[in-house]
Amino acid sequence: MSEILKLSPELVWKHFYEMNQIPRPSKKEERIQAHFKAEAEKRGLEVLQDEIGNLLIRKPATKGYENAPAVIIQGHTDMVCQKNDGTDHDFDKDPIDMYIDGEWVKAKGTTLGADNGMGVAMGMAILDDPEAEHGPLEILLTVDEEAGMGGVRAMKAGWMQGKYLINLDSEETGKCFVGCAGGVDIGYSASLNYDADQYGQFVKVTLKGLKGGHSGIDIHKGRESANALLAECLSSLSQQMPIRLVSFVGGTLRNALTREATAVIAYDETHGDFLKEHFIHWQKHLANRLQNIDEGVQLSYEETESAASMSSQDSHHLLSFLTLLPQGVLKRSAILPVVESSCNIGTVSVTEKGGLSVGLLARFLTQEGFEMIKTKTKNLGELSGYFWQAKNDYPSWKPNLDSKPLQILQKIYEEKHGVPMGVEVIHAGLETGLIGKLYPDLEMVSFGPTIKGAHSPDERVNIPAVAEIYELTKELLKALKD
């Protein structure tokens, strides 16, 4: 028996354990949704599924709550799939290998899936909990959240009946969230000219060891992007000696801070000593620059096989473009103590076959921030000569401090802890933005257990926080009687 199943509350950890036995990358949630549909049907509950795969499970009110307003508990079943170098794991086939480390549950070399598997597990646990008291209940399990909010984008109005919505996709115990950033995917692409002549010396340059993390929640911490740093290093080199770019690859997800990137370059052997000195200098430069932020940064290079490459002029142009891509915090809000707008260079791919492909995720709290990011990135595309595209934008969730779930949640928390619960707007995309656009009368609140290192293999969830948030959820359901 797994040690995870012995944790409390057992119902929550049971559902979370079962989830992590079923691969659930974004856009591949068929198996996990089939599992939960079968679980609902086994309990004799009404279960609906829309065309994209979202599930809506309905449970009747408990005794005495028949006339209470319906409440929706919402979470997404897909997870970010990231693993450390050297970790033998296939996210399409293998279960997540979990273990307990003190007060934390972690995964061996991969993301854990507590974001948002833990929220989903809590919702499912309510269905089985004999102590849970609630009005008519709807459990909304969405798909494709991490890869662009595809599940909620495809939802139809009139599907849900709830008056209140509890989103369990936040990650800091003691805080609830009443607003979130909107987002937009920005991409650049181009075909590239390669010279078939393979002359000179070829080296593979690797930048790794960064912490990575969530491109919204962690963006204000100053953590760097391997894509941005490697581009800057190579651009600096190209300003001092001719180099020809063979390839540049970094990142797999637009919403994760890139932890490592690699490039292959060609150079004239007469410049070998200068190239070596450049990389030695940049290792020291990065170590000094990233003190107390990303101290594990490593820059290395090694000889590699010859290959077709771009001209030195085209290489210089492309590297200059990469260094001008926006990365990190762009503006802080003058109204709220949060980041107003940011951008993350999530993925970069430069190859002879595939050409140039760059994927950014920009976040914003206001429409003005959205327009600013689109204008600047589009201008960069025009100046560079690369094709620019913005797509999959989703709205921010504007705060409603008068919502009943928020007021009751604050009262419950302060009575229990003697201090107010923090109320914040999060610089990350929650599905509440799109849900609120579709159901404008819904009163919503978001909270959840403490999760650290989301979207990276350092992801971990705090065990005591899981118990606390589950009890808080049950108390809120009990109090939402009218």
Secondary structure, 3 states (H helix, E strand, C coil): CCHHHHCCCHHHHHHHHHHCCCCCECCCCHHHHHHHHHHHHHCCCEEEECCCCCEEEEECCCCCCCCCCCEEEEEECCECCCECCCCCCCCCCCCCCEEEECCEEEECCECCCHHHHHHHHHHHHHHHCCCCCCCCEEEEEECCCCCCCHHHHCCCCCCCCCCEEEECCCCCCCEEEEEECEEEEEEEEECCCCECCCCCEEEEEEEECCCCEECCCCHHHCCCCHHHHHHHHHHHHHCCCCEEEEEEEECCCCCEECCCEEEEEEECHHHHHHHHHHHHHHHHHHHHHCCCCCCCCEEEEEECCCCCECCHHHHHHHHHHHHHCCCEEEEECCCCCCEEEEEEEEEEEEECCCEEEEEEEEEECCHHHHHHHHHHHHHHHHHHCCEEEEEEEECCECCCCCCHHHHHHHHHHHHHHCCCCEEEEECCCCCHHHHHHHCCCCEEEECCCCEECCCCCCCEEEHHHHHHHHHHHHHHHHHCCC
